[in-house]
Amino acid sequence: QVQLVESGGGLVQAGASLRLSCAASGFTFNRYGMGWFRQVPGKEREFVAGIMQSGAGTYYENSVKGRFTISRDNAKSTVYLQMVSLKPEDTAVYYCARKISTGSSFYNRGSYDAWGQGTQVTVSS
């Protein structure tokens, strides 16, 4: 079955960097766009970054542009989120997700049909 397993979260100070990984299995990875979302308690899960099947196109939420970079390694069925210059407001549980189809928006949570269990990122000030 489809599995997405995130790793790489942790507790860091403001200004630090982290790289999240999401290992995928149970489907043909290079046929799907992938995305990263994040959620804090009491708020909706929000889009962070997305990447097309080939990696040729990437998309970012405005507050992370220039600080976060999404990438993928199709040979390893893994998608990454490199985060630099982290801020306390980046604190959240980060989830990776599989995008349903090429015609839907990367920014829309409803475009994704499979989710990982999440990894906690905590940025202290």
VEXTI-252322 format. One line per field, with one value per residue (C-alpha): residue number from 1; residue in three letters; x, y, z. Coordinates in steps of 0.25 Angstrom, whole numbers, plus 5000, padded with zeros to 4 digits. Layout:
i <- NUM	...
aa <- ALA	...
u <- X	...
v <- Y	...
w <- Z	...
END
This chain:
i <- 1	2	3	4	5	6	7	8	9	10	11	12	13	14	15	16	17	18	19	20	21	22	23	24	25	26	27	28	29	30	31	32	33	34	35	36	37	38	39	40	41	42	43	44	45	46	47	48	49	50	51	52	53	54	55	56	57	58	59	60	61	62	63	64	65	66	67	68	69	70	71	72	73	74	75	76	77	78	79	80	81	82	83	84	85	86	87	88	89	90	91	92	93	94	95	96	97	98	99	100	101	102	103	104	105	106	107	108	109	110	111	112	113	114	115	116	117	118	119	120	121	122	123	124	125
aa <- GLN	VAL	GLN	LEU	VAL	GLU	SER	GLY	GLY	GLY	LEU	VAL	GLN	ALA	GLY	ALA	SER	LEU	ARG	LEU	SER	CYS	ALA	ALA	SER	GLY	PHE	THR	PHE	ASN	ARG	TYR	GLY	MET	GLY	TRP	PHE	ARG	GLN	VAL	PRO	GLY	LYS	GLU	ARG	GLU	PHE	VAL	ALA	GLY	ILE	MET	GLN	SER	GLY	ALA	GLY	THR	TYR	TYR	GLU	ASN	SER	VAL	LYS	GLY	ARG	PHE	THR	ILE	SER	ARG	ASP	ASN	ALA	LYS	SER	THR	VAL	TYR	LEU	GLN	MET	VAL	SER	LEU	LYS	PRO	GLU	ASP	THR	ALA	VAL	TYR	TYR	CYS	ALA	ARG	LYS	ILE	SER	THR	GLY	SER	SER	PHE	TYR	ASN	ARG	GLY	SER	TYR	ASP	ALA	TRP	GLY	GLN	GLY	THR	GLN	VAL	THR	VAL	SER	SER
u <- 5000	5004	5013	5020	5030	5035	5048	5058	5050	5055	5057	5066	5069	5065	5074	5077	5075	5068	5066	5053	5052	5040	5042	5031	5027	5015	5014	5021	5028	5032	5018	5013	5015	5018	5016	5020	5009	5010	5000	5000	4990	4977	4980	4977	4988	4995	5003	5018	5024	5021	5029	5025	5028	5041	5045	5045	5034	5033	5024	5025	5016	5020	5026	5036	5041	5056	5057	5052	5055	5047	5054	5053	5061	5053	5063	5061	5046	5049	5045	5053	5050	5063	5059	5069	5068	5057	5048	5039	5027	5032	5029	5019	5017	5022	5015	5018	5007	5004	4997	4985	4986	4994	4981	4980	4986	4998	4993	4980	4980	4969	4979	4986	4981	4992	4999	5011	5010	5017	5030	5031	5039	5041	5049	5053	5055
v <- 5000	5015	5019	5032	5033	5047	5049	5060	5068	5074	5085	5096	5111	5122	5124	5109	5099	5086	5076	5068	5055	5047	5033	5028	5013	5005	5013	5018	5030	5038	5038	5047	5061	5063	5073	5078	5084	5088	5089	5096	5092	5099	5103	5097	5089	5099	5097	5099	5094	5085	5079	5073	5058	5061	5072	5082	5091	5095	5104	5111	5118	5132	5132	5121	5126	5128	5120	5106	5097	5085	5074	5060	5048	5039	5028	5027	5030	5042	5056	5066	5080	5088	5099	5110	5123	5116	5125	5122	5123	5111	5103	5092	5078	5076	5066	5061	5057	5051	5059	5053	5057	5067	5076	5080	5091	5088	5099	5092	5082	5074	5071	5061	5047	5041	5047	5043	5043	5056	5061	5072	5084	5093	5106	5114	5129
w <- 5000	4999	5010	5012	5024	5028	5036	5039	5049	5062	5071	5066	5069	5060	5048	5047	5036	5035	5024	5024	5016	5012	5007	4998	4995	4989	4977	4964	4970	4958	4953	4964	4968	4983	4993	5007	5017	5031	5043	5056	5067	5065	5050	5037	5030	5020	5007	5008	4995	4983	4972	4959	4955	4948	4958	4947	4954	4968	4976	4989	4999	5000	5014	5011	4997	4997	5010	5007	4995	4991	4983	4979	4976	4967	4968	4983	4983	4993	4994	5002	5008	5011	5021	5024	5033	5041	5049	5061	5052	5044	5056	5052	5049	5034	5025	5012	5002	4989	4978	4971	4957	4948	4946	4960	4968	4976	4986	4989	5001	4993	4982	4990	4994	5003	5015	5024	5039	5040	5047	5057	5055	5066	5065	5077	5078
END
